[in-house]
Amino acid sequence: MEESINVLGSKLELCSTDPMTGWFRDGCCNTDNRDFGRHVVCAVMTEVFLAFSKGAGNDLSSPVPGFSGLKEGEEPSRVFRFWAGDDIDATIVPDDEGFLYIGVEYERGTSRSEEVGQIIKLDPLDQDNPIIWSLDARSYINSGIWATPAIYKDLLIVPTAQGQILGIDRIEGTIRWEINLSSKVWSSPAIVDDIMVVGDCQGNVRAFDVLDTSITPRELWSVDTGGCVEATAVIWKGSVYVGSWSGYLHAIRDFVQ
């Protein structure tokens, strides 16, 4: 392997060997084209940074189960690592028990993608066997999950690039209901007052009644924005705000049902 250099053009310095860090587990920030997680930054914590991070909502210093918290002068270490086989562009969604729900794209067609699926519930405290359940959600290359799933009551609601919205039992990992749309769904669902709002790539913003999670949601209304809706809608005081590939910001309200 060609010797790596830092941003100043000099030799990489050792980061940490206890615990052993780095993509190659050599204690340095060496990397190669297989390192999709980009393990190229080493940091030492300061009280100022930890206080700022906590104030910004990313508390790295307070102990929680499985994590003792970082102190000044300590180097952060990765405590969990999971190879999903493809890009994870969707935000990781945790529940109130600390389990993680991840949506994975299907672009590379790897055997790992076929092994673990595209919708996965993980226990990050179980290093050896973290998968609680997983589901396949791929039909072709460039399918899978691109939008962030939503937790709602006992469901995980997951849009797919194949044009589905899946209501999945969070405990069992079984599909309880399925909505089939006519185009890709890259927009993450927004849920307020038992109403789910989501966009699709035909340009429609749709609302569904999700009050009863045991049945397929009823569509309440649909508005055409004139361009693929990739953005997540924001709902404020009865109005829905969303942008689309049309280049416009749309405000939607006063629905007649």
C-alpha positions in Angstrom: 0.0 0.0 0.0 1.3 3.5 -0.9 2.2 5.5 2.2 -0.5 7.9 3.2 0.1 11.6 3.9 -1.9 14.1 5.9 -3.4 17.4 4.6 -0.1 19.1 5.2 1.7 16.7 2.9 3.6 15.0 5.7 3.5 11.5 7.2 0.4 10.4 9.1 0.9 10.4 12.8 -0.4 7.6 15.1 -4.0 8.3 16.4 -4.8 5.5 18.9 -3.8 1.9 19.5 -5.9 1.5 22.7 -8.4 1.0 21.4 -7.0 0.2 17.9 -8.5 2.6 15.4 -8.5 3.2 11.7 -9.9 1.5 8.6 -7.0 -0.9 8.6 -6.8 -1.2 12.4 -3.3 0.2 12.3 -3.9 3.1 14.6 -3.7 5.7 11.8 -6.2 7.4 9.4 -5.1 5.3 6.4 -7.8 4.7 3.8 -8.5 3.2 0.4 -11.3 3.1 -2.1 -13.2 0.4 -0.1 -13.5 2.7 2.9 -17.0 4.0 2.2 -17.2 5.4 5.8 -14.2 7.7 5.2 -12.1 7.0 8.3 -9.8 9.9 7.8 -10.2 12.2 10.8 -8.6 11.7 14.3 -9.9 14.0 17.1 -9.1 14.6 20.8 -11.9 16.0 22.9 -11.8 19.3 24.8 -14.2 20.6 27.4 -15.1 23.4 25.0 -16.0 21.1 22.2 -17.9 18.7 24.4 -19.9 21.6 25.9 -20.7 22.9 22.4 -21.7 19.5 21.1 -24.0 18.9 24.1 -25.6 22.3 23.6 -26.2 21.5 19.9 -28.1 18.4 20.8 -25.2 15.8 20.3 -24.3 14.9 23.9 -21.0 13.0 23.8 -20.1 13.5 27.5 -23.1 12.1 29.4 -23.1 8.3 30.2 -25.8 6.2 28.8 -26.2 2.4 28.8 -23.3 1.0 26.8 -21.4 4.3 26.6 -19.5 5.9 29.5 -19.3 9.3 27.9 -16.2 11.2 26.7 -14.0 13.4 28.9 -11.5 16.1 28.1 -8.3 14.7 26.5 -10.0 11.4 25.6 -9.9 10.1 22.0 -13.3 8.9 20.7 -13.4 5.3 19.6 -15.9 3.5 17.4 -17.9 1.0 19.5 -20.1 -0.4 16.8 -19.6 -1.1 13.1 -22.0 -2.8 10.7 -21.5 -3.4 7.0 -24.8 -3.1 5.1 -23.4 -3.7 1.7 -24.3 -0.4 0.0 -24.9 3.3 0.6 -26.8 4.4 3.6 -28.0 7.9 2.7 -31.1 7.8 4.8 -30.8 9.0 8.4 -30.5 6.3 11.0 -33.6 6.2 13.2 -33.3 5.1 16.9 -36.3 4.1 19.0 -36.8 4.6 22.7 -35.0 1.3 23.6 -31.9 2.2 21.6 -32.5 -0.1 18.7 -31.5 1.3 15.3 -33.5 1.2 12.0 -31.6 1.7 8.8 -32.6 1.9 5.2 -30.1 0.9 2.6 -29.8 1.6 -1.1 -29.3 -1.1 -3.7 -26.9 0.3 -6.2 -23.9 -2.0 -6.3 -25.6 -5.4 -6.3 -23.3 -6.8 -3.7 -23.8 -10.2 -2.1 -23.9 -8.5 1.3 -26.9 -6.5 0.2 -28.7 -9.7 -0.7 -27.7 -11.3 2.6 -28.8 -8.6 5.0 -31.6 -6.8 3.0 -32.4 -3.1 2.8 -34.6 -2.5 5.8 -32.7 -3.6 9.0 -33.4 -3.3 12.7 -30.1 -3.5 14.7 -29.1 -3.8 18.4 -25.8 -1.8 18.6 -25.0 -3.4 21.9 -24.8 -6.8 20.4 -21.5 -6.7 18.5 -21.6 -10.4 17.4 -25.2 -10.7 16.2 -26.7 -7.2 15.9 -29.5 -7.9 13.4 -32.9 -8.3 15.1 -34.7 -8.5 11.8 -34.3 -7.5 8.2 -36.4 -7.3 5.0 -35.5 -7.3 1.3 -36.6 -4.2 -0.5 -34.9 -4.3 -3.9 -36.2 -5.0 -7.4 -33.4 -3.8 -9.6 -30.1 -1.8 -9.4 -30.8 1.7 -8.1 -33.7 0.6 -5.9 -33.9 0.1 -2.2 -34.4 2.7 0.5 -33.3 6.3 -0.2 -35.7 8.1 2.2 -35.5 8.2 6.0 -38.0 5.9 7.7 -40.4 7.1 10.3 -41.3 5.6 13.6 -45.0 5.9 14.4 -46.7 4.1 17.3 -45.9 0.4 16.8 -44.9 0.9 13.1 -41.8 1.6 11.1 -43.0 3.4 8.0 -40.6 3.1 5.1 -40.8 4.6 1.6 -39.0 2.7 -1.2 -37.3 3.8 -4.5 -39.7 1.3 -6.1 -42.7 3.4 -5.3 -44.0 1.7 -2.2 -44.7 2.9 1.3 -44.4 0.0 3.8 -46.0 -0.2 7.3 -43.8 -2.6 9.2 -44.4 -4.1 12.7 -41.5 -2.8 14.7 -41.3 -5.8 16.9 -42.0 -8.6 14.5 -40.4 -7.1 11.4 -43.4 -8.1 9.2 -45.1 -6.0 6.6 -48.5 -5.0 8.0 -49.7 -2.9 5.0 -48.3 -1.6 1.7 -49.2 1.4 -0.4 -48.2 1.2 -4.0 -47.6 4.5 -5.8 -46.7 4.9 -9.5 -43.2 6.4 -9.0 -40.2 6.5 -6.8 -40.6 7.7 -3.2 -37.4 9.6 -2.1 -39.3 11.9 0.3 -39.3 11.0 4.0 -42.7 10.9 5.6 -43.8 13.6 8.0 -46.5 12.6 10.5 -48.5 15.1 12.6 -51.9 14.5 14.3 -52.2 11.0 12.8 -51.8 12.4 9.3 -48.8 11.2 7.2 -47.6 13.6 4.4 -45.1 12.3 1.8 -44.1 13.2 -1.7 -43.3 11.1 -4.8 -41.3 11.6 -7.9 -44.3 12.2 -10.1 -44.6 15.5 -8.3 -47.4 14.6 -5.9 -47.7 15.5 -2.3 -50.1 13.1 -0.6 -51.7 12.8 2.8 -52.8 9.6 4.5 -54.8 8.8 7.6 -52.5 6.6 9.8 -54.6 6.8 13.0 -55.3 3.0 13.0 -51.9 1.3 12.4 -53.5 -2.1 11.8 -55.1 -1.1 8.4 -53.8 0.3 5.1 -54.0 4.1 5.4 -56.7 5.9 3.5 -55.5 8.6 1.1 -57.0 12.0 2.1 -55.7 14.3 -0.6 -53.1 14.7 -3.3 -51.5 17.9 -4.8 -49.4 18.1 -7.9 -46.3 20.3 -7.5 -45.0 19.9 -11.0 -41.7 18.2 -10.2 -40.3 15.3 -8.3 -40.7 15.8 -4.5 -37.5 14.6 -2.9 -37.8 17.0 0.1 -39.5 16.1 3.4 -42.6 18.2 4.1 -42.8 20.5 7.0 -46.2 20.9 8.8 -46.9 24.1 10.8 -50.2 25.3 12.1 -52.3 23.4 9.5 -50.1 24.2 6.5 -47.8 21.9 4.6 -44.6 23.4 3.2 -42.5 21.5 0.7 -40.2 22.1 -2.2 -39.9 20.1 -5.5 -37.8 19.8 -8.6 -40.1 22.4 -10.2 -38.0 25.0 -8.4 -40.9 26.2 -6.3 -41.7 26.1 -2.6 -45.3 25.1 -2.1 -47.6 25.9 0.8 -50.7 23.7 1.0 -53.7 24.1 3.3 -57.5 24.4 3.4 -58.2 20.9 2.3 -61.8 19.9 1.5 -62.3 16.2 2.1 
